[in-house]
Amino acid sequence: MEVFYRIVSMLGGLSLFLYGMRIMGDGLKGSSGGAMKVALAKVTNKPIMGFLLGLLVTCMIQSSTATIVLTVGLVGAGFLTFRQSIGIVLGANVGTAITAQIIRLMDVQAGAGSILYFFKSDNLAPLALTIGIVMIMFVKSRSADTIGTICMGFGILFVGLMNMSSAVSSMGDALSGLLTSFEGNYFFGFLSGVLVTGIIQSSSAVIGILQSVASSVGLKFCAVFAVIIGVNIGDCLTTFLVCRIGANREQIRTCLIHIIYNIFAATMIFCTVGILRTVGVLNDDLWFMTLKSGGIANVHGLFRLVPAVLLLPLSGLFANIAEKIAPDLPRDKEDDELAAGFRELDVHLLSNPRLALEESGQLIGQMANHAIINYNSAVEQVYKFDEKRNSRIAQREDLIDRMADASNQYVIAVFPYIKLGTDRRSQVFQVQALACFERIGDLADHMRENTLKLHEAKKEFSDAAKKEMRIATDAVRDILDLTAQAYHQDDPAIARMVEPLEEVIDELIDDLKERHVKRVTHGLCDVFNGIEFQNILQNLERISDQCSDLAVYLLGKTDDAIRGEEHQYIHDLHQSGSPEYTRLFNENHAKYYGLLNAVTANRTEDDNQ
């Protein structure tokens, strides 16, 4: 039973590890990624710089696994491309050996007075968790929530790693015996290194076991060199299996780079050792040389460093192999639209505000288009749930967020170059517009989540609820189309048509909420459905509100009396009795309430038959 509980403990650690990785990735996606992406791109566009970055980070956190997991998370969050990650992966492989060398020079243990003590996982994990929870619970800002989420994910990831290591710690004696029992059989020595590292999930820990054995009884070079090569392979296999769970194609390729590189490195070392032994460079004195703890660390470091330096120029080859093993999945038209949806903004235009604002304005227009597509897709989920469509909405929402982040930073960067009042008003309007379209995208995604809950609960709305919902969603689609048209054409006349329709939608949704409450009360619809129906209506109303806000912002761009007094303008408009406003309100009211009354009449007729 003890073995069973240790397996459960190890799986629990793995679960924490994966959950921490997911939380950290979510936090990275929610961060102000534009600046971070630019900084990382500058470093990692040159493989040698990426290599040094991976080496440095691994030296600090003393875990190549954690470094590669972080890199995979950055690739998944869009901050790094697959090819930019290659240098980091190779550097992480070397960094873990350099850390062992530093620790060995400090008599293996990093004391409390050493700076390395700060980076020990059992110190770093609780510190990250503490910082994370303080940022989330006590610092009231969006950026603090993002930083806190990243820290919490980082801490949970390390807790999972420590839990997995703890679960197999009692197996140390058996594992050390396995590692040192194949002195004359290099193949089985290699396999023992792979197997033990796969179990312990830390190459540093396995090398530590070898060092502890070497310190007491000594180990011959010929007995351990194959084991050390196996340790390197076992380390990358473990990382690959953990990182690829739930990963996209780019992330899987990053994981593959780790294993491809280590296979090349292991082959190179085996061949080199064999050749050197054959030609006599590795004579009997060296071949049968007894190694102590420092000798094990030196051999391990040599086996890590030399292949990395020699193979770094082959980064492109490794990338091609990874792409062959994990090719792109078949793409359809919608995949291509998503891939082409984001267009980089030209920083060279910043000194010309008019051209720069035209650039960012077009990107915001693309945001509007994607937000409307997402809305239409979310509406269709109400009537027929589709797993692929559900995934598309989530992908497009991520694209909208990236567009918003890029356009917001670009529009703000224009600020120092603006001299004309018209350009300043355009800049302010664009900031307001991109916030509205991003929020519309968020609300469409919330509708997706509402329909997903219904699907998972195996429930659906009644026919009456669906027919009434269709009227509301059509009305919101119309106001979205009007708003997008007003934005694309920069037309105040179209913008003035938005508010009368928004008022009708508010009234319509209030009536639909009351009707659905009556259905729930009379047992025609259950409570779960009723809650999700109300949630969807609430999201529809908020989308309509965002359209109203954007239309008024557009009017304020050219009307000083409205700009800065948008709420007062709306209040006065409702009280003004304007003939144009009244006409548009009555036309929209007659249209949608006519449809609603027709649905009610048909349902009453069906009930009477």
Helices and strands as residue ranges (DSSP letters): H 2-30, H 33-44, H 47-61, H 64-76, G 83-85, H 86-105, H 115-118, H 121-138, H 142-167, G 169-171, H 172-179, H 186-200, H 203-217, E 219-220, H 221-243, H 249-279, H 284-287, E 290-291, H 293-311, G 312-314, H 315-325, H 333-340, G 347-349, H 353-383, H 387-413, G 415-417, H 421-456, H 463-489, H 492-495, H 498-521, H 527-558, H 566-576, H 579-608
